[in-house]
């Protein structure tokens, strides 16, 4: 049997919360009562729904397939030309049943049904009363108890759609709470990073927001700061082991689970004793996924804070301080004196799926400490660290192409392809124009991902290009008028930009945007209708491309 997929990133809904809703009237009648979490709902009347289960769902059924099993087991038509392969798994042919009127075949089928549903990763089974059954079959109750599958009775007055709606409502509310918490934690961590003793301030802010213990440890276990409740001996020993793993040239992160506590360690780019890195270790509630996302933000900030002091000297310290101020919302022009260099290059990087190369190794290879994660891929998520002003999800031309990491490098720094990473590189740009360079790097990364290239650089047309024949202001005004029907839809603008840049390739555009190729086709069809034009006409494509480039040279098209 195929292994169930990993649970989705959305927060689960405790089954107890659904049972507590009086409007649903659900009642659990079998299986474990504690710790049951629902990620989604699937309704099926198939005799074998297992191939269609993803894991983590509540499977809803009205028992139609059970009536068919009973009919086949008792009726004479079973032996009348019905091949055994047509029967549900575990159901013998009628001529092997024990006696008319009893249903050993049904008992055997229900036992197999419950066992396979558990093996497929389903979280619970909901059985609807009426119109097929007046009660939940006793054999199903026994089978669910036997195999540890929570069984919930859905009363006749509760449609399955009401259960599904309740689950999605609870998921949405929980997701909103998580995003609010993440946003508040990110702001608190960024503010802490700008204080006089930033490392200690970040550790204390992190401990408050994950409700646990945090520490910055050397590979030998020496503490360079800690905050939160003092851990027990077993937690401290496990923290030392993780710090050694990630700090002595191992993976960029590692985890361990102890009773009542989950430990995570993240390598930061600060170094002690040569090439051995410091590690941020966090001990938090194992049932608190947002804590890990918050800790990842803190790890990036601590990399910015600790690396200059140990590796790069005062100049790099000023550059790191400038980036922290940009994380807090300062305009690039306001921090230009701290950055020092007149020209800078923005790099967007995406880790390839077949690699274990860490962000720490990428930062070292690029020769910079100014590395931060990209914004969250979900439009509703708060901007993540590293979001340059004016370049967050609300202003990005292609919100689906968010990088795993962003780096800011002096323009004279040589940038080459890096093992395990796909890079999009902007042209050298003054500090005041970093938001534009950020968009250009994002566009280059999309082209690199679509073309499966290791590195793509953005190139601005030269002074003798066709676009130079039109004044920039006139070009932007024409572009805004031409693309006005798409002005309120950043996804459509992003799709058009990417589709044209990739010569109308459906598959490469889908790859670059992270969507299905049919979604690309639907969007392009909608764009053609909104613009009332023929996108197969090369003249139309050329004019639209010039318009998009004109917007790109000015304000973001979004």
C-alpha positions, 0 to 999 in steps of 0.5 A: 500500500502506498505510504500516506503523504506528509501532513499539509502545512495548514494547522490541523483541527482537533477532533474534540473541537468538532465534537464540541459543536452542538450545531453538528451533533457529532458523536464519537462511538469508537476509537481513541479519543485523545490527540486526534487531529483533522487536516481535511475532509473526504467523502467517498462511497467506494468500497475501497477509497484508499487509493484516493486518501492523502492522509490526515483526513476525516473520511465520510461515508453513508455506508452505501457500499456496505449495503452492496456488500450485504446484497452480494453476499446474500443474493443469488446473483453473486454466483450468476456470472459475477467475477470474484475480482468485482467484489470489494477486497476481503469479501468472499463469494456468496457460495463461501458465506456461512449461512443465509441471513448472517453476514460474516462476509460483511464483518470481514469486509468491515475489518479490512476496510478499517485496517486499510483506512488506518494504513492509508493515514486517515485520521478518522471515519465519519458514518452518516445515519440515513438514508441507507442505515438507521444505525452504525453497524456494530461490526464497524464499531468493533473494527474501528476499536480493534484498529484504533480508528476514531469513528464518528456518528453523523446524525441524519440532520447534518449534511456532510458539507456542513462537516466539511465547512466546519473543518475548513472554517476551523483551519482558516481561523487557526491559520489566521492566528498562526500568521498573526503570531508569526507577524508579531514575532517577526516584528519583535525579533527585527526590533530586538536585532536593532538594539545595543546588545542585539544577540541577547535581545533576539534570544530573549524575544525568541524565548518569549514568542516560542514559550521555551528556552533558547541558546546560542551554543558553540560546537563544544556546548559553550553558551554564548547567550541564552534566555527562557526557562532553565532546561533540565539536564536531559534537554541541555545534553541534547542541545549540546549534541545538536550544537555539535552536529550543526556547528562542526560542519554537519547539516545546517539544521537538526532536531531531536524530540524529548518527552514534552519538548522538541529541540531544533538547532540552526547553524548561524554564520557566526564562527568560533574557532576557525570554521566551526559555526555557532548554533541557535538551539530552541526547546519548545512545545513539540505541538507548536509548528509556528515555533519552528518558523519563528526560530528560523527567522531568529537564526537568520537575524543572528547570522547577520548579527554574529558573523561581522563581529567574528569574521568580517570586521567593522565594515561588515558590521555596518552593512549588517546593521544597514540590512537590519534597519531595512528589515525594520522598514528603513528606505535603502537611501537612508542606510546608504552611508552604512552600506559603504559601497556605491553599487550593489547586486541583489541575488535571489537563490532557490535550493534545488530539491536534490541537494542538501547544501545549506544556506550557511554554505551559500553565504560563505561561497558568496562571501557575504553575511547579508543573507536573509530568507525571502517572503512567505510564498502565500499572499496572505502571509506577512513579509519575511525577513529580507524583504526590501522596502517596496518588494514584499508580496504586495508589490511583487510582479510575480508573487509565486516566485518567492526565493528561498534566500536573498543576498546583497553583495557589493557590485565588485564581488564575483558571482558564480553558479553555486552547487545545489542552488539556482541563482537569479542576479540583478545588475549592479545598482545604486543603493536607492534603486535596490527595490528595482534590482530586487524585482530584476533578480526575482525575474532572473530567478524565474527564468533560471528555474524555468530553463533549468539553468544554474544562474541567470543575470538580468540585462537591461537593454542598451542605450541603442535599443528600441525602447530608448527611442521613446521617453520613459514617461511616455512609455510608462503612460502608454503601458499603463493605458494598454495594461489597465484591464490587468492593473488590479490583478498582479497574478495576471500581470505576472503570468503575462510577463513570465509567459512572454519572457519564456516565448509562450511556453506553457510548461516553462511558465507553469514551472516558473510560477509554481502553478499547473500548466492548465492554470497558465492556459486559463490565465492567458485566455482570460488576459486575451479576453480582458485586453481584447487582443490576439496573443498569437500575433507576434506584433501584439506580443512585442507591444505587450512586452515593451509595455511590461518592460516600461512598467518594470523600469518605473513602478512595480506593475502590481 
